[in-house]
Amino acid sequence: MHRRTLLRMLGLGAVGCGMGSMAKRGMGKMVHSDGEAADETITLFLCGDVMTGRGIDQILPYPSRPGIYESYLKSARDYVKIAEEKSGRIPRRAPFDYVWGDALTEFRQIGPDFRIINLETAITTSERYWPLKGINYRMHPRNTPCLSAAKIDACVLSNNHVLDWGYEGLAETLSTLKSYGIGSVGAGPDRAHAEAPLICDLPGKGRVVLYAFAHRSSGVPSKWRAGVKRSGVALLESLDGAGVTRLANDISARRQKGDLVVVSLHWGGNWGYEIPSEQRRFAHGLVDTAGVNIVHGHSSHHPKGIEFYHGSAIFYGCGDFLNDYEGIGEYDAFRDDLTLAYFLTFNPRAGRVIRVVMTPLQIRKFRLHYPSERDRVWLRQTMTRECSHLETAVSELVDGRFELEVGING
């Protein structure tokens, strides 16, 4: 089992992640455009929302009680039936690695040093759902090995579903992840813990310093904001200069030479490619003032444009990586079944991102598959169009992956 030793460093207000032999995972020598070998750099895996609750939870070995409290459906099993009507039978009691499918091949081939997801579900057996929420995601704690199967290192929890089953559900989510050696960030028993970064040491490489916040534009209720003595999520009320300054001060106090600093943000709506001007200003401020290397945006159900800015990568919306929307069809024009696995390479000595590679995948039968050539072309053309609005180019590699043309003057 993929294990991590987690240490709460109360004096620093941060979570420390003891990585042990983790750096040995990616032994392949992937040579970059500057001729530097991968073992002298940090390769990070990022994706958008991972929704292993509701329908997906029902096909795993230990499904939760299926009753849900939605106006549309009353059983999580109905989401499985809808998906099967479109794509065919989905296995029940599927092995824990089932949902990752071809993504596991990508992990083996690329060997990322650190893997981050936005986990958009509670992990709990709680029956105390948040009233009037409309959608309440949960995964049974005994299904948590599905995250270990992909060797996930860190789960971002600052989103609009982690408290779907109340404060009891949040507490169980935090304790379950800890028991499986998986780091979490963006939620906690109080504001200090919720806003603290996850700091993980990669022996021989450097540190990953991961912050996570949600913004109200993503649908996070204001009552979910963690308080001085109340559990909850790290919530930004506004995207303004004061927020940038506060975060810049915290980063400056913790930063060591060669650190890879990531700020993960759950912001904006679910559909549409437009990027609000306030998001761009905030992201640029994080880079210019706080020295952030990667802005990891999510909430959109489909991938949005990516910007390479002053040596940093800004993802405004990574798109869903796993969901149970198959067959619903309301927003088919956005092709939320098509997704991307993002692999970024960071040079600690130069303090910049030097490569961004994206693997196109498709969610089918609640599992990640390589898409058809036609679907891959559609996704590449879409990303090329949207990234061009941000003065960033996308090319396709001979192996079918996409690459962001970062350039040395970005």
Stockholm file with secondary structure:
# STOCKHOLM 1.0

chainA/1-410         MHRRTLLRMLGLGAVGCGMGSMAKRGMGKMVHSDGEAADETITLFLCGDVMTGRGIDQILPYPSRPGIYESYLKSARDYVKIAEEKSGRIPRRAPFDYVWGDALTEFRQIGPDFRIINLETAITTSERYWPLKGINYRMHPRNTPCLSAAKIDACVLSNNHVLDWGYEGLAETLSTLKSYGIGSVGAGPDRAHAEAPLICDLPGKGRVVLYAFAHRSSGVPSKWRAGVKRSGVALLESLDGAGVTRLANDISARRQKGDLVVVSLHWGGNWGYEIPSEQRRFAHGLVDTAGVNIVHGHSSHHPKGIEFYHGSAIFYGCGDFLNDYEGIGEYDAFRDDLTLAYFLTFNPRAGRVIRVVMTPLQIRKFRLHYPSERDRVWLRQTMTRECSHLETAVSELVDGRFELEVGING
#=GR chainA/1-410 SS CCCCEEEEETTTTEEEEECTTGGGSCCSCCCCTTSCCGGGSEEEEEEEEECCSHHHHHHSSSCCCCBCCCSSCSBTHHHHHHHHHHHCCCCSSCCTTGGGTTHHHHHHHHCCSEEEEEECSEECCCCCCCTTCSCCCEECGGGTHHHHTTTCCEEECCSSSTTTTHHHHHHHHHHHHHHTTCEEESEESSHHHHHSCEEEEETTTEEEEEEEEEEGGGTCCGGGBCBTTBCEECEESCCSHHHHHHHHHHHHHHCCTTCEEEEEEECSCSSCSCCCHHHHHHHHHHHHTTCCSEEEEECCSSCCCEEEETTEEEESCCCCSBCSCTTTCTTGGGCTTEEEEEEEEEETTTTEEEEEEEEEEEECSSSEECCCHHHHHHHHHHHHHHHHTTTCEEEECTTSCEEEECCTTC
#=GC SS_cons         CCCCEEEEETTTTEEEEECTTGGGSCCSCCCCTTSCCGGGSEEEEEEEEECCSHHHHHHSSSCCCCBCCCSSCSBTHHHHHHHHHHHCCCCSSCCTTGGGTTHHHHHHHHCCSEEEEEECSEECCCCCCCTTCSCCCEECGGGTHHHHTTTCCEEECCSSSTTTTHHHHHHHHHHHHHHTTCEEESEESSHHHHHSCEEEEETTTEEEEEEEEEEGGGTCCGGGBCBTTBCEECEESCCSHHHHHHHHHHHHHHCCTTCEEEEEEECSCSSCSCCCHHHHHHHHHHHHTTCCSEEEEECCSSCCCEEEETTEEEESCCCCSBCSCTTTCTTGGGCTTEEEEEEEEEETTTTEEEEEEEEEEEECSSSEECCCHHHHHHHHHHHHHHHHTTTCEEEECTTSCEEEECCTTC
//
